[in-house]
């Protein structure tokens, strides 16, 4: 089955205990032949016919509520990444550092100020692909896109504005200190997106949690209202929302999902950052939040795109003809995924890949460091671009992208994947040095310890690229 039109799942063994693998393989081959000979429409007709018969009480078949714990878009169907991957990864690293430095410096000065390091650390790549390739600014004739930002990731948006030259070091140094800044005649930065406090910066308030999701749905609906009545051409504009998985438990987040589908709001795209942690612990420690959200959104009529694993996993999936990875994922809950995120490659080799001989064989050619660096989908710019591109092409329904990430990504032993990381406000010297080394930041030890903000020289390749993408 080398034909790229054939789903790769048809070449793999079942991700469950199969009572007759040979017969199952024959059924998969028959389905592949039907697809090649008669096309996807005929396959859908046959599947609908079989499903109708299988629902008879004598069979008792019920459709699965979700899909396997893998990416919706297989590697063979990814579009080419249009950007400079190395530069974009460096830019994301700089954003992470400046956001971290902003929060830690504020809490060194005033321990009660608060702020969040780990949320943006997990979401930085999701934001950066949006900023570099999809979020269109309002300078054009049509007014551009509208973006609702996860409130706890606001430091990352400030960090990007700093690199763009829209905010100064003084601004960043007065994060969550508006009154103190005003007394000095300078500007302070609000804790979350607050247009009333920063009308020239934020478009929409998104805190408290749940406010952004429901507001984005009604904003997308209003844009369609304007379009349909000839009041304003909004046909090229989209509403994007970047939210957290814990935020989906807010009543406001779920209350208008069916309205968005009923109104066919294909101008609406949500990106749910599934780092598996809420403010005070796991979102679904003994379950899987991505599976739960997939069921809820698909049942409400949304297109669901799962972005679970990064490109480093592609080779493992390609070699996994026995379906061992899917079987392992199916029996792993979020609490275990969190433990794997917090531990190193040696632990993951022993406790994940060591579950059975087939998994161990897949990891045999990998070093512990390579296993430690296996990315989740929400940290892989290529995979993120593929998901966003597919969402932007969707017609007739809203789209949600469920992106798995690691809370506190890159914070190492100080916070990556740990249950306390959401409340992390301060880091010790060794943790800061480790973060710098992890992301190869151009800072010496003294600058790192002093939490110096970093912006490359105006003529640096990163800055030229940043400006070019902003103007594109």
Buried (B, 14 or more C-beta within 10 A) or exposed (E): BEEEEBBBBBBBBBBEEEEEEEEEBEEBEEBBEBBEEEEEEEBEEBEEEEEEEEEEEEEEEEEEEBBBBBBBBBBEBBEEBEBBEEBBBBBBBBBBBBBBBBBBBBBEEEEEBEBBBBBBBBBBBBBBBBBBBBBBEEEEEEBBBBBBBBBBBBBBBBBBBBBBEEBBEEBBBBBBBBEEBEEEEBBBBBBBBBEEBBEEBBBBBBBEBBBBBBBBBBBBBEBBBEBEEEEEEBEEBBBBBBBBBBBBBBEBBBEBBEBBBEBBBBBBBBBBBBBBBBEEEBBBBEEBBBBBBBBBBBEBBBBBBBBBBBBBBBEBBEEBEBBBBBBBBBEBBBBBBBBBBBBBBEBBBEEBBEBEEBBBBBBEEBEBEEBBEBBBBBBBBBBBBBBBBBBBEBEEBBBBBBBBBBBBBBBBEBBBBBBEBBEBBEBEEEBBBBBBEBBEBEBEEEBBBEBBBBBBEEEBEBBEBBBEBEEE
